[in-house]
Amino acid sequence: MDYLIKALAFDGQVRAYAALTTETVGEAQRRHQTWPTASAALGRTMTAGVIMGAMLKGENKLTIKVDGGGPIGAILVDSNAKGEVRGYVTNPQTHFELNQHGKLDVARAVGTGGMLSVVKDLGMRDHFTGQVPIESGELGEDFTYYLVSSEQVPSSVGVGVLVNPDNTILAAGGFIIQLMPGTEDRVIDEIEKRLGSIEPISKMIEKGLSPEEILHEVLGKENVKILESMPVSFQCQCSKERFSTAVISLGSQEIKEMIEEDGKAEANCHFCNETYTFSKEELEGLLQEAKR
C-alpha cells in the first residue's frame, strides 16, 4: 500500500516528507507500457509531484512539465493535496544501456536542453508558475534546484525507481527535506553530513524501508516527529462525461461528420491511456445537445 508521511524535525526547524510510490508508478507503467528508462523518469517525476502536491491545501493542485529536449519528449504529471497523482511521457518506449554508474540513464532520456516548470492551481483563478532550466536531467537534483531557486526554500530531493527485468516496477519512492527560515547552522551541518553518507533512496526502498524509516535514515530517528500519513494512488480525473462535454464543444458540424464518416468516435486520455468509445446513438444524442 503506497503512502506518504509529513513530519517535522529538529524541533520544527525542518519540514520533511517521504513517500512510497511503488504501486502508483507500477500502475503508470502498466497503463503506458513504459520501458525501464522511461519508467524511471516518469516514476521519479510522479514521486516528486505527489510529495509537492501534499504541500498544498484543500482542493489545490499542481502540474509539472519536464521537457529537457531528450528522446523521451515531455513528461507531464498532475497531483493534488490528497495524494492523488497521474502522469505520462511523450515517448514511453524509451530505453538505453545503463550509465557508467550502472544505473538507468535518466539524464540521457530527459536531456538537459530545456525547462522544468510547475504550475500550481490555487483556486480562484490564482495560478503560480515557476520554471527553471534543467541542470542534470537526473530529476532529483532538478527538483532541488527548482525548490531552491523558484520557491526560495532550501531543500533536498531524493527520488528513485527500480525496474524488474520484465519491465514491471520493483520499488519507487522518495523524500523532500526543507529548511524553515532561521534554521540553526548546526542543524544544517548535521543534515548535510547525513545526506552525504546515506545510501541512495532506491537502495533504501529496495531494502523495504518505510517512509518513516527513510526519514529516520536521512534525519536521525531521535530528531523526527511524524505529523500525519496519507494514502498515495494513481488517479485520473478523466471520465466519459468529461469527454462527452469535449465532444459537444466541437460543435454540431464536426459531430455530424463523425456520425457520417465513422459512425462512432474514440477518445483517448493521455494521462491514463483509457479509451472511451462513443456509439452512433451516443453521438446523435450529443449532437442534439450541441444544437441547444
RAQUI-V305052 format. One record per pair of residues at least 12 apart in sequence whose C-alpha atoms are under 8 Angstrom apart, sorted by sequence separation. I is the first residue (numbers start at 1). J is the second residue. D is the distance in Angstrom with one decimal. If there is no record, write none. Layout:
# RAQUI-V305052
I;J;D / I;J;D
This chain:
# RAQUI-V305052
5;17;5.6 / 6;18;7.0 / 64;76;5.8 / 65;77;6.6 / 75;87;7.3 / 76;88;5.6 / 117;129;7.1 / 118;130;5.4 / 144;156;5.4 / 160;172;5.6 / 161;173;6.8 / 265;277;5.8 / 266;278;6.2 / 4;17;7.1 / 5;18;5.5 / 49;62;8.0 / 63;76;7.2 / 64;77;5.1 / 75;88;5.9 / 76;89;6.4 / 96;109;7.8 / 117;130;5.7 / 118;131;6.3 / 132;145;7.6 / 144;157;5.3 / 159;172;7.7 / 160;173;5.7 / 201;214;8.0 / 264;277;7.3 / 265;278;5.1 / 4;18;5.7 / 5;19;6.4 / 25;39;7.8 / 49;63;8.0 / 63;77;5.7 / 64;78;6.4 / 75;89;4.4 / 95;109;7.5 / 117;131;4.1 / 132;146;5.9 / 143;157;6.5 / 159;173;5.9 / 160;174;6.1 / 212;226;7.7 / 264;278;5.6 / 265;279;6.8 / 4;19;4.1 / 49;64;7.0 / 63;78;4.5 / 74;89;5.9 / 75;90;6.5 / 94;109;7.2 / 116;131;5.5 / 117;132;6.5 / 131;146;7.0 / 141;156;7.9 / 159;174;4.1 / 264;279;4.8 / 265;280;8.0 / 3;19;5.8 / 4;20;6.4 / 62;78;5.8 / 63;79;6.6 / 73;89;6.8 / 74;90;5.5 / 115;131;6.5 / 116;132;5.5 / 130;146;7.9 / 141;157;6.7 / 158;174;5.2 / 159;175;6.5 / 263;279;7.0 / 264;280;5.0 / 2;19;7.4 / 3;20;5.6 / 25;42;7.9 / 61;78;7.4 / 62;79;5.5 / 72;89;6.8 / 73;90;5.1 / 115;132;5.6 / 116;133;6.2 / 132;149;7.7 / 140;157;5.3 / 141;158;7.9 / 157;174;7.5 / 158;175;5.2 / 263;280;5.0 / 2;20;5.1 / 3;21;7.1 / 25;43;5.3 / 61;79;5.8 / 62;80;6.2 / 72;90;6.3 / 73;91;6.0 / 115;133;4.4 / 116;134;5.9 / 132;150;7.2 / 140;158;5.4 / 157;175;5.9 / 158;176;6.5 / 265;283;7.8 / 2;21;5.3 / 45;64;8.0 / 61;80;4.1 / 72;91;5.0 / 114;133;5.8 / 115;134;5.1 / 131;150;6.7 / 140;159;5.7 / 157;176;4.6 / 198;217;7.0 / 264;283;7.1 / 2;22;6.7 / 60;80;6.1 / 61;81;6.4 / 71;91;7.4 / 72;92;6.9 / 113;133;7.7 / 114;134;5.8 / 130;150;5.7 / 139;159;7.9 / 156;176;5.6 / 157;177;6.6 / 198;218;6.8 / 2;23;6.3 / 25;46;7.4 / 59;80;7.2 / 60;81;6.3 / 112;133;7.9 / 113;134;6.9 / 130;151;7.7 / 155;176;6.8 / 156;177;5.2 / 259;280;6.0 / 1;23;7.2 / 2;24;7.0 / 59;81;6.7 / 72;94;5.9 / 112;134;5.3 / 155;177;5.5 / 156;178;6.6 / 58;81;6.2 / 71;94;7.2 / 112;135;6.0 / 155;178;4.4 / 195;218;6.3 / 56;80;7.2 / 57;81;5.7 / 58;82;7.9 / 112;136;6.3 / 154;178;5.8 / 155;179;6.4 / 194;218;6.1 / 243;267;7.1 / 259;283;6.8 / 56;81;5.1 / 112;137;5.6 / 153;178;6.6 / 154;179;5.6 / 194;219;7.0 / 259;284;7.5 / 21;47;6.5 / 53;79;5.4 / 54;80;6.7 / 55;81;6.7 / 111;137;5.7 / 116;142;7.6 / 153;179;6.8 / 53;80;4.6 / 54;81;4.5 / 110;137;5.6 / 153;180;7.6 / 174;201;6.4 / 191;218;7.4 / 19;47;7.3 / 49;77;6.8 / 53;81;4.9 / 54;82;6.6 / 110;138;7.8 / 173;201;7.4 / 191;219;6.3 / 255;283;6.9 / 49;78;7.1 / 50;79;5.6 / 53;82;7.6 / 54;83;6.3 / 107;136;6.5 / 108;137;7.3 / 173;202;7.3 / 45;75;7.8 / 49;79;6.0 / 50;80;7.1 / 53;83;7.0 / 107;137;4.1 / 116;146;7.6 / 172;202;6.9 / 46;77;6.1 / 106;137;6.7 / 107;138;4.8 / 171;202;7.2 / 238;269;7.0 / 255;286;7.9 / 256;287;7.2 / 19;51;7.0 / 45;77;7.0 / 51;83;7.8 / 106;138;5.6 / 107;139;7.8 / 173;205;6.8 / 255;287;6.1 / 18;51;7.3 / 42;75;6.6 / 50;83;5.9 / 172;205;6.7 / 243;276;7.9 / 17;51;6.7 / 38;72;6.8 / 50;84;6.8 / 171;205;6.1 / 50;85;5.9 / 171;206;6.0 / 236;271;6.9 / 252;287;5.5 / 49;85;7.3 / 170;206;7.6 / 236;272;6.3 / 240;276;6.3 / 251;287;7.8 / 71;108;7.9 / 72;109;5.2 / 73;110;7.1 / 70;108;6.6 / 71;109;5.4 / 72;110;5.9 / 248;286;5.9 / 252;290;5.5 / 46;85;6.8 / 70;109;5.3 / 71;110;6.8 / 175;214;7.8 / 247;286;7.4 / 248;287;6.9 / 251;290;5.8 / 252;291;6.2 / 46;86;7.2 / 70;110;4.6 / 71;111;7.5 / 160;200;7.9 / 162;202;6.5 / 175;215;7.6 / 251;291;7.8 / 46;87;6.6 / 69;110;6.7 / 70;111;4.0 / 160;201;5.7 / 161;202;6.0 / 248;289;6.9 / 249;290;7.1 / 68;110;5.3 / 69;111;5.3 / 70;112;7.3 / 158;200;7.9 / 159;201;6.3 / 160;202;4.6 / 244;286;7.2 / 248;290;5.1 / 67;110;7.1 / 68;111;4.5 / 69;112;6.8 / 70;113;7.6 / 158;201;6.2 / 159;202;7.4 / 66;110;7.9 / 67;111;7.9 / 68;112;4.9 / 69;113;5.3 / 162;206;7.7 / 42;87;7.1 / 68;113;4.9 / 69;114;5.8 / 42;88;6.7 / 68;114;4.0 / 4;51;7.5 / 42;89;6.6 / 67;114;5.5 / 68;115;5.9 / 66;114;8.0 / 67;115;5.6 / 68;116;7.6 / 66;115;6.2 / 67;116;6.3 / 65;115;8.0 / 66;116;4.5 / 38;89;7.4 / 65;116;5.8 / 66;117;6.5 / 64;116;7.3 / 65;117;5.3 / 38;91;7.8 / 39;92;7.7 / 64;117;5.8 / 65;118;6.5 / 38;92;5.7 / 64;118;4.6 / 38;93;6.8 / 63;118;5.7 / 64;119;6.5 / 32;88;7.2 / 38;94;5.4 / 62;118;6.8 / 63;119;5.2 / 35;92;6.4 / 37;94;6.3 / 38;95;6.4 / 62;119;5.5 / 63;120;6.5 / 28;86;7.5 / 34;92;4.5 / 35;93;5.1 / 36;94;7.6 / 37;95;4.8 / 62;120;4.2 / 28;87;7.1 / 33;92;6.7 / 34;93;5.4 / 35;94;5.8 / 36;95;6.0 / 37;96;6.6 / 61;120;5.9 / 62;121;5.7 / 28;88;7.4 / 32;92;6.5 / 33;93;7.3 / 34;94;7.4 / 35;95;5.8 / 60;120;7.4 / 61;121;5.3 / 60;121;5.7 / 61;122;6.7 / 60;122;4.8 / 59;122;7.8 / 60;123;6.2 / 40;104;7.3 / 59;123;7.5 / 41;106;5.7 / 40;106;6.7 / 68;134;6.4 / 37;104;5.6 / 36;104;7.4 / 37;105;6.3 / 38;106;7.4 / 41;109;7.8 / 37;106;5.8 / 41;110;7.3 / 68;137;7.2 / 38;109;7.2 / 37;109;7.0 / 4;83;7.5 / 3;83;7.9 / 45;139;7.1 / 44;139;6.9 / 48;143;7.5 / 44;140;7.5 / 41;138;7.9 / 41;139;7.6 / 48;157;7.7 / 48;159;6.8 / 47;159;6.6 / 44;159;5.3 / 44;160;5.8 / 43;160;7.6 / 44;161;6.4 / 43;161;6.2 / 40;160;7.3 / 40;161;5.2 / 39;161;7.7 / 40;162;7.1 / 40;163;7.6 / 39;163;7.7 / 51;175;7.6 / 47;172;7.8 / 51;176;7.4 / 47;173;6.1 / 48;174;7.1 / 36;163;6.1 / 47;174;6.3 / 48;175;7.8 / 44;172;7.8 / 48;176;7.9 / 43;172;7.0 / 44;173;7.7 / 44;174;7.9 / 36;167;5.9 / 35;167;6.2 / 34;167;7.7 / 30;168;7.6 / 22;161;8.0 / 29;168;7.0 / 29;169;7.4 / 26;168;6.5 / 26;169;5.2 / 25;169;7.0 / 23;169;7.8 / 22;169;6.5 / 25;172;7.0 / 83;230;6.7 / 85;232;7.7 / 22;170;6.9 / 82;230;7.5 / 83;231;6.0 / 84;232;5.9 / 85;233;6.4 / 86;234;5.4 / 22;171;4.8 / 82;231;7.9 / 83;232;4.5 / 84;233;5.2 / 85;234;5.1 / 86;235;5.8 / 21;171;7.5 / 22;172;4.4 / 82;232;7.8 / 83;233;6.4 / 84;234;5.9 / 85;235;5.7 / 86;236;5.9 / 21;172;5.1 / 22;173;6.6 / 84;235;5.5 / 85;236;7.4 / 20;172;6.2 / 21;173;4.9 / 20;173;4.4 / 19;173;5.4 / 20;174;6.8 / 18;173;7.6 / 19;174;5.5 / 18;174;5.7 / 19;175;6.3 / 18;175;4.1 / 17;175;5.4 / 18;176;6.5 / 16;175;7.4 / 17;176;5.3 / 16;176;5.9 / 17;177;6.4 / 16;177;4.5 / 15;177;5.9 / 16;178;6.2 / 14;177;7.0 / 15;178;5.1 / 14;178;5.7 / 15;179;6.4 / 14;179;4.7 / 15;180;7.0 / 13;179;6.4 / 14;180;5.6 / 13;180;5.4 / 12;180;7.9 / 13;181;7.7 / 13;182;7.6 / 14;183;7.4 / 13;183;5.4 / 13;184;7.8 / 10;187;7.3 / 50;232;7.6 / 88;270;6.8 / 88;271;5.4 / 87;271;5.3 / 88;272;7.5 / 20;205;7.8 / 86;271;6.2 / 87;272;7.3 / 86;272;7.1 / 20;210;7.1 / 20;211;6.2 / 19;211;5.4 / 18;211;5.0 / 18;212;7.2 / 18;214;7.0 / 18;215;6.7 / 17;215;7.7 / 16;215;7.4 / 5;211;6.6 / 28;234;7.2 / 4;211;6.8 / 5;212;7.1 / 27;234;6.7 / 3;211;7.8 / 24;232;7.2 / 24;233;5.2 / 25;234;7.6 / 9;219;7.4 / 23;233;7.6 / 24;234;5.0 / 21;232;7.0 / 11;223;7.5 / 20;232;7.9 / 21;233;7.8 / 10;223;5.2 / 19;232;8.0 / 9;223;5.2 / 10;224;6.8 / 9;224;4.4 / 8;224;6.0 / 9;225;5.9 / 7;224;6.7 / 8;225;5.3 / 7;225;5.5 / 8;226;6.5 / 7;226;4.3 / 8;227;7.1 / 6;226;6.2 / 7;227;4.9 / 5;226;7.1 / 6;227;5.5 / 7;228;7.1 / 5;227;7.4 / 6;228;5.4 / 5;228;5.7 / 6;229;6.4 / 5;229;4.3 / 4;229;5.6 / 5;230;6.5 / 3;229;6.8 / 4;230;5.3 / 3;230;5.5 / 4;231;6.3 / 3;231;4.2 / 4;232;6.4 / 2;231;6.0 / 3;232;4.7 / 1;231;7.7 / 2;232;5.2 / 2;233;6.8 / 32;272;7.4 / 31;272;6.2 / 32;273;6.5 / 31;273;6.0 / 28;272;7.2
